[in-house]
Each structure stands twice: as C-alpha cells, then as structure tokens.
Amino acid sequence: MKEMGICAERQRDVLQFIVRSYIDTALPVGSKHLVDKYRMKYSAATVRNDMATLENMGYIKQPHTSAGRIPTDEGYKFYVESLMKEEKVSSLEKEEIYEKMDRVGSNVNLILEEATRILGKISQELSIVITPWVSWGIFDRLELIKLNEKKILVVIHVQARSVKTIILTVKSDLKQSDLEKAASILNERLNGLTLETIQQTIHERIKDVKGANKLLLQQVTYSASDLFDFSEPFEVYTGGTENILFQPEFTNTTMLQSILYLIDNRKYLIHLFNRKSNKIEITIGQENKDKRLHSFTVITTSYQRGKDIGTLGIIGPTRMRYSKILPLIETMAMVMSHYLS
C-alpha cells in the first residue's frame, strides 16, 4: 500500500469523501462538489491539486475527459483499511434478523435460506451461504478393495461423517494383500489430517515409499483431488438477486453476464468461497484472480455448526457500502453460529 504524501491528512479527507460520494451516487466526483457537500475548509483549487496527487498515486482515476474522479481498486482498499468508519447494525435491523431467524425454528436448511435472504436484503448485494465444509473434516481411514484385475474400490471414511466410495482404474493386476498393504501405509501417513490438507500434501507424504506399492500409491496421489473431495453434496444458497440487478453497474452487459454466471454456477461459487478463516476477507477488483470478477468485490467470513465450518459473504460491484456491509456480515456469522450450534 502506498503512503500518503506531505498533505497526508487533507488528502486522506479528499479520498474518503470521493469514495463516500461515489458509493452514494455512482457519479464521478468533482472538487466543488466535495467542498460543498462535505463543507471542507479548503478551496476547490486546493482540493483539485490533491485530487491530481491522489490520481498520480493510483487511488482515483478520471473515467473520461472533463469528468470528475472515481475510486480505483487501490483507493477502495486504502479506504477500507485506513479511512472507513464502520456503521453499526441498527437495533431495528438486529430485531428483524432475530425475529426472522426465530420464526424458522431449528431446521438447518431453513436457517441457511433465511440467513441468505436477510443478508441479501440488508446489503442490497448478492448474498452467498455455503453449508459446512466436510473438505475440512478429519480423515479416519481408507480401504482398497479389488473388484477385478483392472479396477479397485476406494472407500474413504471421515471422522463422525459419511463414507465416500469411488472406483479407481489401475494399470496392473494387484493382489488383495498388496491393496491392504498400500491402504495401511496411507492410513498411517494420513491419519488425523483434514481432507483439504491431504489434497495439498499427499504427494510429499508418500514420495519416499519404495517397492511394489509405489505405483499404486502414486495413482492414488494423482486422483487425490477427486478421492478426498467431499464438497460436492453440499448446498449453495443465494439471495438478493432482485436487488443487485437494479444497480447502475448492471447496465454494463459484461458485468450482468458475470453476475448471472455466478448465480448459475454452483461449483464455481463453492470454489470461490472455499475459505475457512473466521476473519472477514475482502478481495477487491483485480485482486480477484478470475477476470470476470475484476469489477466486483468478494467479502467472505465463516460461521460454525458445532465443529464444522461453513462460509457466508457477498459479491457486488466494487462500489459498495463497505462501512455497512462489513459489520453486517460479522453479525450474520455470529447469528448463524448461534442458531446452528
């Protein structure tokens, strides 16, 4: 993050007011507008000079000649990290949240549906809730069972969870005793690890194995992303679609196509929200690896159902009301953990 220059305090004020004004109006901001709206004690000429400095620093930009300025991704990031004052979730909003959650009772699916609906309504953005991730469950044991000379059945058990079976095609005929020995090696080296850790580190954990089991274990390694992926049965809840599409950004066809793709693509949303930190994570604009999200901000955090961890958050244009949305997401995570535990 770049540091502010000589007139740091004044430039911080100018940047903060540009971001706030643009979030409110979706219109480029001029120096006179800033001075008048926020009753700044500086002249419009001084503010113009500061805006030129902020533009050179990469915090704001001019969308077209003779227009005012709008924030860049860096500008939003600096605002969120250093300038923003969070708005508390109002007592009326809290009352509404608890009333609606009380109404759905103890049905887990209804709790998740209602939480998504509430988050979308209050944030006015696309809200996402992912059911708890068994990918972060703890590996218990694995069995390898011979079906015929070219196929084996892999049975994976997760602690206090379901069992997954998958058929693996092998390159050579193996005895059941070979399979049992290979399973024993895997169980010894993977026991107690999360499924996510196994997917990421299994190659390192079995690379020193020698003898007849090596080729079979290598084949298990190559298939690890499928074998140890338990995420597929889990649900994605979305809300707020009816609100977000009225935002001015979605007159842009490319942005509209991107958000509709997200709403439609369940597996992509699971991949995008595969984060287990209980801290709020914010990815603004081009920080997102996918080019389709370069005009969007993704904000996520986690909630708990007992020891299981699920994810919730929002996706919306970079021009979003961060000061309102960040405490809202934190509140919803706390509320969901309360109702699910």
TORKOL-4160 file (C-alpha; in steps of 0.2 Angstrom, whole numbers, padded with zeros to 4 digits, m for minus):
341
<pt num="1" X="0000" Y="0000" Z="0000"/>
<pt num="2" X="0007" Y="0017" Z="m0005"/>
<pt num="3" X="0009" Y="0030" Z="0009"/>
<pt num="4" X="0000" Y="0047" Z="0008"/>
<pt num="5" X="0011" Y="0062" Z="0004"/>
<pt num="6" X="0015" Y="0079" Z="0013"/>
<pt num="7" X="m0003" Y="0084" Z="0015"/>
<pt num="8" X="m0007" Y="0067" Z="0021"/>
<pt num="9" X="m0022" Y="0072" Z="0032"/>
<pt num="10" X="m0030" Y="0083" Z="0019"/>
<pt num="11" X="m0028" Y="0070" Z="0005"/>
<pt num="12" X="m0035" Y="0057" Z="0016"/>
<pt num="13" X="m0050" Y="0068" Z="0019"/>
<pt num="14" X="m0052" Y="0071" Z="0000"/>
<pt num="15" X="m0050" Y="0052" Z="m0004"/>
<pt num="16" X="m0063" Y="0047" Z="0009"/>
<pt num="17" X="m0076" Y="0059" Z="0003"/>
<pt num="18" X="m0073" Y="0054" Z="m0015"/>
<pt num="19" X="m0076" Y="0036" Z="m0010"/>
<pt num="20" X="m0091" Y="0040" Z="0000"/>
<pt num="21" X="m0099" Y="0051" Z="m0013"/>
<pt num="22" X="m0096" Y="0039" Z="m0027"/>
<pt num="23" X="m0103" Y="0025" Z="m0017"/>
<pt num="24" X="m0119" Y="0035" Z="m0013"/>
<pt num="25" X="m0122" Y="0042" Z="m0031"/>
<pt num="26" X="m0112" Y="0031" Z="m0044"/>
<pt num="27" X="m0107" Y="0048" Z="m0052"/>
<pt num="28" X="m0089" Y="0054" Z="m0054"/>
<pt num="29" X="m0084" Y="0067" Z="m0041"/>
<pt num="30" X="m0078" Y="0085" Z="m0044"/>
<pt num="31" X="m0069" Y="0096" Z="m0032"/>
<pt num="32" X="m0083" Y="0109" Z="m0030"/>
<pt num="33" X="m0095" Y="0095" Z="m0026"/>
<pt num="34" X="m0083" Y="0089" Z="m0012"/>
<pt num="35" X="m0081" Y="0106" Z="m0004"/>
<pt num="36" X="m0099" Y="0110" Z="m0004"/>
<pt num="37" X="m0106" Y="0093" Z="0001"/>
<pt num="38" X="m0094" Y="0090" Z="0015"/>
<pt num="39" X="m0091" Y="0108" Z="0020"/>
<pt num="40" X="m0072" Y="0106" Z="0018"/>
<pt num="41" X="m0062" Y="0121" Z="0024"/>
<pt num="42" X="m0051" Y="0120" Z="0009"/>
<pt num="43" X="m0054" Y="0129" Z="m0008"/>
<pt num="44" X="m0059" Y="0120" Z="m0023"/>
<pt num="45" X="m0042" Y="0123" Z="m0031"/>
<pt num="46" X="m0033" Y="0116" Z="m0017"/>
<pt num="47" X="m0044" Y="0100" Z="m0017"/>
<pt num="48" X="m0041" Y="0099" Z="m0036"/>
<pt num="49" X="m0022" Y="0099" Z="m0033"/>
<pt num="50" X="m0025" Y="0085" Z="m0020"/>
<pt num="51" X="m0036" Y="0075" Z="m0032"/>
<pt num="52" X="m0022" Y="0076" Z="m0045"/>
<pt num="53" X="m0009" Y="0070" Z="m0032"/>
<pt num="54" X="m0021" Y="0055" Z="m0027"/>
<pt num="55" X="m0023" Y="0051" Z="m0046"/>
<pt num="56" X="m0004" Y="0050" Z="m0048"/>
<pt num="57" X="m0003" Y="0039" Z="m0033"/>
<pt num="58" X="m0016" Y="0027" Z="m0041"/>
<pt num="59" X="m0030" Y="0030" Z="m0028"/>
<pt num="60" X="m0043" Y="0038" Z="m0040"/>
<pt num="61" X="m0045" Y="0040" Z="m0059"/>
<pt num="62" X="m0054" Y="0050" Z="m0072"/>
<pt num="63" X="m0066" Y="0039" Z="m0081"/>
<pt num="64" X="m0066" Y="0051" Z="m0096"/>
<pt num="65" X="m0060" Y="0069" Z="m0101"/>
<pt num="66" X="m0069" Y="0083" Z="m0091"/>
<pt num="67" X="m0077" Y="0071" Z="m0079"/>
<pt num="68" X="m0074" Y="0071" Z="m0060"/>
<pt num="69" X="m0064" Y="0057" Z="m0052"/>
<pt num="70" X="m0069" Y="0039" Z="m0046"/>
<pt num="71" X="m0060" Y="0027" Z="m0034"/>
<pt num="72" X="m0048" Y="0014" Z="m0041"/>
<pt num="73" X="m0047" Y="m0003" Z="m0033"/>
<pt num="74" X="m0032" Y="0004" Z="m0023"/>
<pt num="75" X="m0042" Y="0018" Z="m0017"/>
<pt num="76" X="m0056" Y="0007" Z="m0011"/>
<pt num="77" X="m0043" Y="m0004" Z="m0002"/>
<pt num="78" X="m0035" Y="0011" Z="0007"/>
<pt num="79" X="m0052" Y="0017" Z="0012"/>
<pt num="80" X="m0057" Y="0001" Z="0019"/>
<pt num="81" X="m0041" Y="m0002" Z="0028"/>
<pt num="82" X="m0037" Y="0015" Z="0034"/>
<pt num="83" X="m0051" Y="0028" Z="0032"/>
<pt num="84" X="m0068" Y="0019" Z="0034"/>
<pt num="85" X="m0079" Y="0021" Z="0050"/>
<pt num="86" X="m0090" Y="0006" Z="0052"/>
<pt num="87" X="m0109" Y="0008" Z="0053"/>
<pt num="88" X="m0116" Y="m0002" Z="0067"/>
<pt num="89" X="m0130" Y="m0014" Z="0063"/>
<pt num="90" X="m0145" Y="m0004" Z="0069"/>
<pt num="91" X="m0156" Y="m0011" Z="0083"/>
<pt num="92" X="m0171" Y="m0012" Z="0071"/>
<pt num="93" X="m0161" Y="m0022" Z="0059"/>
<pt num="94" X="m0155" Y="m0034" Z="0073"/>
<pt num="95" X="m0173" Y="m0036" Z="0079"/>
<pt num="96" X="m0178" Y="m0040" Z="0062"/>
<pt num="97" X="m0164" Y="m0053" Z="0060"/>
<pt num="98" X="m0168" Y="m0062" Z="0076"/>
<pt num="99" X="m0187" Y="m0062" Z="0073"/>
<pt num="100" X="m0185" Y="m0070" Z="0056"/>
<pt num="101" X="m0172" Y="m0082" Z="0062"/>
<pt num="102" X="m0183" Y="m0087" Z="0077"/>
<pt num="103" X="m0198" Y="m0090" Z="0065"/>
<pt num="104" X="m0189" Y="m0103" Z="0055"/>
<pt num="105" X="m0186" Y="m0114" Z="0070"/>
<pt num="106" X="m0172" Y="m0127" Z="0071"/>
<pt num="107" X="m0172" Y="m0134" Z="0053"/>
<pt num="108" X="m0155" Y="m0131" Z="0046"/>
<pt num="109" X="m0159" Y="m0128" Z="0028"/>
<pt num="110" X="m0172" Y="m0115" Z="0033"/>
<pt num="111" X="m0160" Y="m0106" Z="0044"/>
<pt num="112" X="m0147" Y="m0105" Z="0030"/>
<pt num="113" X="m0161" Y="m0100" Z="0017"/>
<pt num="114" X="m0167" Y="m0086" Z="0029"/>
<pt num="115" X="m0150" Y="m0080" Z="0033"/>
<pt num="116" X="m0146" Y="m0078" Z="0015"/>
<pt num="117" X="m0162" Y="m0069" Z="0011"/>
<pt num="118" X="m0158" Y="m0057" Z="0026"/>
<pt num="119" X="m0140" Y="m0054" Z="0021"/>
<pt num="120" X="m0146" Y="m0050" Z="0003"/>
<pt num="121" X="m0160" Y="m0039" Z="0008"/>
<pt num="122" X="m0150" Y="m0028" Z="0020"/>
<pt num="123" X="m0134" Y="m0027" Z="0010"/>
<pt num="124" X="m0143" Y="m0025" Z="m0007"/>
<pt num="125" X="m0129" Y="m0036" Z="m0014"/>
<pt num="126" X="m0129" Y="m0054" Z="m0020"/>
<pt num="127" X="m0128" Y="m0065" Z="m0004"/>
<pt num="128" X="m0120" Y="m0082" Z="m0003"/>
<pt num="129" X="m0121" Y="m0095" Z="0010"/>
<pt num="130" X="m0111" Y="m0112" Z="0008"/>
<pt num="131" X="m0116" Y="m0126" Z="0020"/>
<pt num="132" X="m0102" Y="m0133" Z="0031"/>
<pt num="133" X="m0087" Y="m0140" Z="0023"/>
<pt num="134" X="m0083" Y="m0158" Z="0025"/>
<pt num="135" X="m0067" Y="m0155" Z="0015"/>
<pt num="136" X="m0061" Y="m0149" Z="0032"/>
<pt num="137" X="m0067" Y="m0164" Z="0040"/>
<pt num="138" X="m0054" Y="m0176" Z="0048"/>
<pt num="139" X="m0048" Y="m0192" Z="0038"/>
<pt num="140" X="m0051" Y="m0208" Z="0048"/>
<pt num="141" X="m0046" Y="m0222" Z="0037"/>
<pt num="142" X="m0046" Y="m0229" Z="0019"/>
<pt num="143" X="m0049" Y="m0246" Z="0012"/>
<pt num="144" X="m0044" Y="m0253" Z="m0005"/>
<pt num="145" X="m0054" Y="m0267" Z="m0012"/>
<pt num="146" X="m0051" Y="m0277" Z="m0028"/>
<pt num="147" X="m0066" Y="m0278" Z="m0040"/>
<pt num="148" X="m0057" Y="m0286" Z="m0055"/>
<pt num="149" X="m0039" Y="m0286" Z="m0062"/>
<pt num="150" X="m0041" Y="m0268" Z="m0068"/>
<pt num="151" X="m0052" Y="m0260" Z="m0055"/>
<pt num="152" X="m0052" Y="m0257" Z="m0036"/>
<pt num="153" X="m0064" Y="m0249" Z="m0025"/>
<pt num="154" X="m0058" Y="m0235" Z="m0014"/>
<pt num="155" X="m0068" Y="m0232" Z="0002"/>
<pt num="156" X="m0064" Y="m0216" Z="0012"/>
<pt num="157" X="m0070" Y="m0214" Z="0030"/>
<pt num="158" X="m0071" Y="m0197" Z="0038"/>
<pt num="159" X="m0072" Y="m0195" Z="0057"/>
<pt num="160" X="m0090" Y="m0194" Z="0063"/>
<pt num="161" X="m0095" Y="m0192" Z="0045"/>
<pt num="162" X="m0101" Y="m0201" Z="0029"/>
<pt num="163" X="m0092" Y="m0213" Z="0019"/>
<pt num="164" X="m0086" Y="m0210" Z="0001"/>
<pt num="165" X="m0083" Y="m0224" Z="m0012"/>
<pt num="166" X="m0075" Y="m0222" Z="m0029"/>
<pt num="167" X="m0069" Y="m0234" Z="m0042"/>
<pt num="168" X="m0051" Y="m0232" Z="m0047"/>
<pt num="169" X="m0044" Y="m0240" Z="m0063"/>
<pt num="170" X="m0027" Y="m0247" Z="m0061"/>
<pt num="171" X="m0013" Y="m0251" Z="m0073"/>
<pt num="172" X="m0009" Y="m0269" Z="m0067"/>
<pt num="173" X="m0017" Y="m0283" Z="m0059"/>
<pt num="174" X="m0014" Y="m0282" Z="m0040"/>
<pt num="175" X="m0017" Y="m0295" Z="m0026"/>
<pt num="176" X="m0029" Y="m0290" Z="m0012"/>
<pt num="177" X="m0014" Y="m0292" Z="0000"/>
<pt num="178" X="m0005" Y="m0278" Z="m0010"/>
<pt num="179" X="m0020" Y="m0267" Z="m0008"/>
<pt num="180" X="m0021" Y="m0269" Z="0010"/>
<pt num="181" X="m0003" Y="m0265" Z="0012"/>
<pt num="182" X="m0005" Y="m0249" Z="0002"/>
<pt num="183" X="m0020" Y="m0245" Z="0012"/>
<pt num="184" X="m0010" Y="m0247" Z="0028"/>
<pt num="185" X="0003" Y="m0235" Z="0023"/>
<pt num="186" X="m0009" Y="m0222" Z="0018"/>
<pt num="187" X="m0019" Y="m0224" Z="0034"/>
<pt num="188" X="m0003" Y="m0222" Z="0044"/>
<pt num="189" X="0003" Y="m0206" Z="0035"/>
<pt num="190" X="m0014" Y="m0198" Z="0033"/>
<pt num="191" X="m0022" Y="m0201" Z="0049"/>
<pt num="192" X="m0029" Y="m0186" Z="0058"/>
<pt num="193" X="m0026" Y="m0174" Z="0044"/>
<pt num="194" X="m0040" Y="m0164" Z="0036"/>
<pt num="195" X="m0046" Y="m0169" Z="0019"/>
<pt num="196" X="m0040" Y="m0152" Z="0012"/>
<pt num="197" X="m0023" Y="m0154" Z="0019"/>
<pt num="198" X="m0022" Y="m0172" Z="0011"/>
<pt num="199" X="m0026" Y="m0165" Z="m0006"/>
<pt num="200" X="m0012" Y="m0152" Z="m0004"/>
<pt num="201" X="0001" Y="m0163" Z="0003"/>
<pt num="202" X="m0001" Y="m0181" Z="m0001"/>
<pt num="203" X="0012" Y="m0181" Z="m0014"/>
<pt num="204" X="0025" Y="m0176" Z="m0001"/>
<pt num="205" X="0019" Y="m0188" Z="0012"/>
<pt num="206" X="0021" Y="m0204" Z="0001"/>
<pt num="207" X="0036" Y="m0199" Z="m0011"/>
<pt num="208" X="0048" Y="m0210" Z="m0001"/>
<pt num="209" X="0038" Y="m0226" Z="m0002"/>
<pt num="210" X="0048" Y="m0240" Z="m0012"/>
<pt num="211" X="0043" Y="m0257" Z="m0018"/>
<pt num="212" X="0028" Y="m0264" Z="m0026"/>
<pt num="213" X="0016" Y="m0252" Z="m0018"/>
<pt num="214" X="0024" Y="m0236" Z="m0025"/>
<pt num="215" X="0015" Y="m0236" Z="m0042"/>
<pt num="216" X="m0002" Y="m0239" Z="m0034"/>
<pt num="217" X="0001" Y="m0225" Z="m0021"/>
<pt num="218" X="0006" Y="m0213" Z="m0035"/>
<pt num="219" X="m0010" Y="m0217" Z="m0044"/>
<pt num="220" X="m0020" Y="m0213" Z="m0028"/>
<pt num="221" X="m0010" Y="m0197" Z="m0027"/>
<pt num="222" X="m0014" Y="m0192" Z="m0044"/>
<pt num="223" X="m0033" Y="m0195" Z="m0040"/>
<pt num="224" X="m0032" Y="m0186" Z="m0023"/>
<pt num="225" X="m0042" Y="m0171" Z="m0029"/>
<pt num="226" X="m0057" Y="m0182" Z="m0033"/>
<pt num="227" X="m0054" Y="m0195" Z="m0019"/>
<pt num="228" X="m0053" Y="m0183" Z="m0005"/>
<pt num="229" X="m0066" Y="m0170" Z="m0011"/>
<pt num="230" X="m0082" Y="m0171" Z="m0001"/>
<pt num="231" X="m0088" Y="m0154" Z="m0006"/>
<pt num="232" X="m0100" Y="m0160" Z="m0020"/>
<pt num="233" X="m0115" Y="m0165" Z="m0009"/>
<pt num="234" X="m0116" Y="m0148" Z="m0001"/>
<pt num="235" X="m0128" Y="m0134" Z="m0004"/>
<pt num="236" X="m0126" Y="m0116" Z="m0010"/>
<pt num="237" X="m0139" Y="m0103" Z="m0005"/>
<pt num="238" X="m0140" Y="m0086" Z="m0015"/>
<pt num="239" X="m0151" Y="m0071" Z="m0011"/>
<pt num="240" X="m0153" Y="m0053" Z="m0015"/>
<pt num="241" X="m0153" Y="m0055" Z="m0034"/>
<pt num="242" X="m0168" Y="m0045" Z="m0036"/>
<pt num="243" X="m0159" Y="m0030" Z="m0028"/>
<pt num="244" X="m0142" Y="m0031" Z="m0036"/>
<pt num="245" X="m0149" Y="m0031" Z="m0054"/>
<pt num="246" X="m0156" Y="m0013" Z="m0051"/>
<pt num="247" X="m0139" Y="m0006" Z="m0048"/>
<pt num="248" X="m0132" Y="0006" Z="m0061"/>
<pt num="249" X="m0117" Y="m0005" Z="m0065"/>
<pt num="250" X="m0128" Y="m0019" Z="m0072"/>
<pt num="251" X="m0132" Y="m0008" Z="m0087"/>
<pt num="252" X="m0115" Y="m0015" Z="m0092"/>
<pt num="253" X="m0118" Y="m0031" Z="m0102"/>
<pt num="254" X="m0102" Y="m0039" Z="m0097"/>
<pt num="255" X="m0105" Y="m0036" Z="m0078"/>
<pt num="256" X="m0123" Y="m0043" Z="m0080"/>
<pt num="257" X="m0116" Y="m0058" Z="m0088"/>
<pt num="258" X="m0103" Y="m0061" Z="m0075"/>
<pt num="259" X="m0116" Y="m0060" Z="m0060"/>
<pt num="260" X="m0128" Y="m0071" Z="m0069"/>
<pt num="261" X="m0114" Y="m0084" Z="m0072"/>
<pt num="262" X="m0110" Y="m0083" Z="m0053"/>
<pt num="263" X="m0128" Y="m0086" Z="m0049"/>
<pt num="264" X="m0130" Y="m0100" Z="m0060"/>
<pt num="265" X="m0113" Y="m0109" Z="m0057"/>
<pt num="266" X="m0114" Y="m0119" Z="m0041"/>
<pt num="267" X="m0097" Y="m0127" Z="m0042"/>
<pt num="268" X="m0089" Y="m0111" Z="m0046"/>
<pt num="269" X="m0096" Y="m0102" Z="m0031"/>
<pt num="270" X="m0091" Y="m0117" Z="m0020"/>
<pt num="271" X="m0073" Y="m0115" Z="m0026"/>
<pt num="272" X="m0074" Y="m0096" Z="m0024"/>
<pt num="273" X="m0080" Y="m0097" Z="m0006"/>
<pt num="274" X="m0068" Y="m0111" Z="m0001"/>
<pt num="275" X="m0061" Y="m0100" Z="0013"/>
<pt num="276" X="m0061" Y="m0106" Z="0031"/>
<pt num="277" X="m0054" Y="m0091" Z="0040"/>
<pt num="278" X="m0065" Y="m0084" Z="0054"/>
<pt num="279" X="m0059" Y="m0066" Z="0049"/>
<pt num="280" X="m0068" Y="m0056" Z="0036"/>
<pt num="281" X="m0058" Y="m0057" Z="0020"/>
<pt num="282" X="m0060" Y="m0044" Z="0006"/>
<pt num="283" X="m0055" Y="m0046" Z="m0012"/>
<pt num="284" X="m0057" Y="m0030" Z="m0022"/>
<pt num="285" X="m0057" Y="m0029" Z="m0041"/>
<pt num="286" X="m0042" Y="m0035" Z="m0049"/>
<pt num="287" X="m0036" Y="m0044" Z="m0033"/>
<pt num="288" X="m0048" Y="m0057" Z="m0039"/>
<pt num="289" X="m0039" Y="m0070" Z="m0050"/>
<pt num="290" X="m0054" Y="m0073" Z="m0061"/>
<pt num="291" X="m0055" Y="m0059" Z="m0074"/>
<pt num="292" X="m0074" Y="m0060" Z="m0073"/>
<pt num="293" X="m0073" Y="m0053" Z="m0056"/>
<pt num="294" X="m0062" Y="m0038" Z="m0059"/>
<pt num="295" X="m0076" Y="m0026" Z="m0057"/>
<pt num="296" X="m0083" Y="m0035" Z="m0041"/>
<pt num="297" X="m0078" Y="m0036" Z="m0023"/>
<pt num="298" X="m0080" Y="m0053" Z="m0014"/>
<pt num="299" X="m0082" Y="m0052" Z="0005"/>
<pt num="300" X="m0082" Y="m0068" Z="0015"/>
<pt num="301" X="m0081" Y="m0075" Z="0033"/>
<pt num="302" X="m0085" Y="m0091" Z="0041"/>
<pt num="303" X="m0099" Y="m0097" Z="0053"/>
<pt num="304" X="m0099" Y="m0113" Z="0063"/>
<pt num="305" X="m0111" Y="m0128" Z="0066"/>
<pt num="306" X="m0103" Y="m0137" Z="0080"/>
<pt num="307" X="m0085" Y="m0141" Z="0074"/>
<pt num="308" X="m0090" Y="m0139" Z="0056"/>
<pt num="309" X="m0086" Y="m0123" Z="0047"/>
<pt num="310" X="m0097" Y="m0115" Z="0033"/>
<pt num="311" X="m0095" Y="m0099" Z="0023"/>
<pt num="312" X="m0105" Y="m0084" Z="0020"/>
<pt num="313" X="m0102" Y="m0067" Z="0011"/>
<pt num="314" X="m0107" Y="m0056" Z="m0003"/>
<pt num="315" X="m0102" Y="m0052" Z="m0020"/>
<pt num="316" X="m0106" Y="m0035" Z="m0028"/>
<pt num="317" X="m0098" Y="m0021" Z="m0038"/>
<pt num="318" X="m0083" Y="m0013" Z="m0031"/>
<pt num="319" X="m0094" Y="0002" Z="m0027"/>
<pt num="320" X="m0102" Y="m0005" Z="m0012"/>
<pt num="321" X="m0106" Y="0002" Z="0005"/>
<pt num="322" X="m0092" Y="m0007" Z="0014"/>
<pt num="323" X="m0095" Y="0003" Z="0030"/>
<pt num="324" X="m0112" Y="m0005" Z="0032"/>
<pt num="325" X="m0108" Y="m0022" Z="0024"/>
<pt num="326" X="m0093" Y="m0027" Z="0034"/>
<pt num="327" X="m0102" Y="m0026" Z="0051"/>
<pt num="328" X="m0117" Y="m0034" Z="0044"/>
<pt num="329" X="m0108" Y="m0050" Z="0038"/>
<pt num="330" X="m0099" Y="m0051" Z="0055"/>
<pt num="331" X="m0116" Y="m0050" Z="0064"/>
<pt num="332" X="m0124" Y="m0063" Z="0052"/>
<pt num="333" X="m0110" Y="m0075" Z="0055"/>
<pt num="334" X="m0112" Y="m0074" Z="0074"/>
<pt num="335" X="m0131" Y="m0076" Z="0072"/>
<pt num="336" X="m0130" Y="m0091" Z="0061"/>
<pt num="337" X="m0117" Y="m0099" Z="0073"/>
<pt num="338" X="m0129" Y="m0096" Z="0087"/>
<pt num="339" X="m0144" Y="m0104" Z="0079"/>
<pt num="340" X="m0134" Y="m0119" Z="0072"/>
<pt num="341" X="m0125" Y="m0124" Z="0087"/>
